[in-house]
Amino acid sequence: MTDEICHHGICYQRLTSGQYRYKLTKDYHHETDIVGRDGDILPYLSIDNGGKLSIFHRYAWDGPSGPSFDTKNFMRGSLVHDALYQLMRERILDHKKDRKRADQLLREICRKDGMSWFRAWYVYRLLRIFGGRSARPRD
């Protein structure tokens, strides 16, 4: 593991081995308009019926996927997006109903964090084309 990195409201460490590349070092909460169900809490993740996404200390994720660079303006969006896709795979969210909005949230967060409109646009387009399998529940 490396030193703690903090920016755009998230703090994490870069992992040097294992399945994931990053681990959250402080809880992070993000207000969404995706409605969850109270009571459905995974060990490091939950979303309530008001749309508040809570990602807890020690949550691990793989950062931006695909042909991309892990830049500061991509990290918070990738964290929220990976968490929402995990909730879809766990059937806490509906992948058919909520996937598009999760992809839009990634684009919005990245733009807010300083990503160029063009890069945010092509990241979104690639997610819409290729991201569906990653959101589908696993049987």
N, C-alpha and C positions, 0 to 999 in steps of 0.2 A: 504494500500500500504506500501511497504517497501522502504528502502534506494535504491539509484541508484547502479546498478551493471554494471561494464564496463570490457569487455575483448574481445579479438579477433576482435576489431573494432566496436562492438555494445555496446550500453548502454541501459539498460532497468530496469524496476521495476517489482518485483513480486507482483501480485495482490492477495488479500486475499478473494475476493468474486466475483461473476459473472461467466460468461461463459468462459472467458479466464484466463490464469494463468500469462501472462506477457504482459507488455506494453512498447513499445520503447520510450525512453526519448530523443533521438537525431535521426535525419534522417540518414538512411543508404543506400548506393548505392552499387550495385554489378554488375559487367560486366558479362553478360552471352552470350552464343551463341544461345539463343532462341530469335527469332525475334518477336517483338511485333508490334503494330500499333500505330503510333503517334496519339495523340488526345484521346486515350482511357485512361482516368485517373479516378480511383476510389478515394474516399475521402482521403485515406491514402496510396495509392499504384498506381504505373504506371510502364509500360515497354515501351521503345521506339523502333523504327524500327531498331536500331543498337544493341539491346539486353541489354541496360542498365536498370536494375531493380532499381527503386527508392521506398524505403519504408520509409514513413514519420513519424515523431514524433507523438506519440500517437497511432500508429498502435498496435493492440492487437492480440496476437496469443496464442495457447495453449501449445507451447513447444513441445518437443518430445512426440510422441503418442505411444500407445501400451505398452507392457511390457518393460519399459525402465526407466532409471534414467536420470534426467535433469542435466547432467554434463556440465561443461564449454566447453568441446570439442564437444558438441552436440547442443548448443544453437544457434550459428550463422547458422549452416546448417538447423536447424528446422525453423528458421525465414525465410530464403530464400525459403525453400521448401513449407512452409505454404502459403507464398505470391504467389508463382507460381501456386500452386493448387487453390488458390482463383481466380487467373486470368483465370484459366481453367473453374472453375465453372461459372464465369461471361461471358464466351465465348470470352474473349479477346485473350486467347491462345486456341489452339486446343488440347483438352485432348488426342485425339488419336495419334496425331503427337508429342506432346511436353511432355507427362507424363514421358516417359522413360528417357529423358534427364534431367528433373527436379529431378528424383530419383538419377541419376548419379551425378548431381551437389551436392546433399545432401551428398552423399558418399565422393566426392572429398573435399568438404569444411570440413567435419568432420575429414578426414585424415590429411588435412593441419593443422587443429587446435589441432592435437595430439591424435585423437582416434586410437586405435589399428586397424590393418588391419582386424582382425577377427570380431571385433564388427561392424566395418563399413560394412563388407561383409554381416553379418547376418541382419543388419538393412536394407540394400539395398534389400536383398532377400525377407524379410518380406514385404517391400513396394511393390515389384513387384507382390507378390502373393495376398496381401490383400488391397493394397492402391487404386485400380482402382475406387471404388465407391466414394471415397473422392474427386476425380478429376472431376467426371462427372458433366456436367451442370445441374442445378436444374431448372425444368420447373415451 
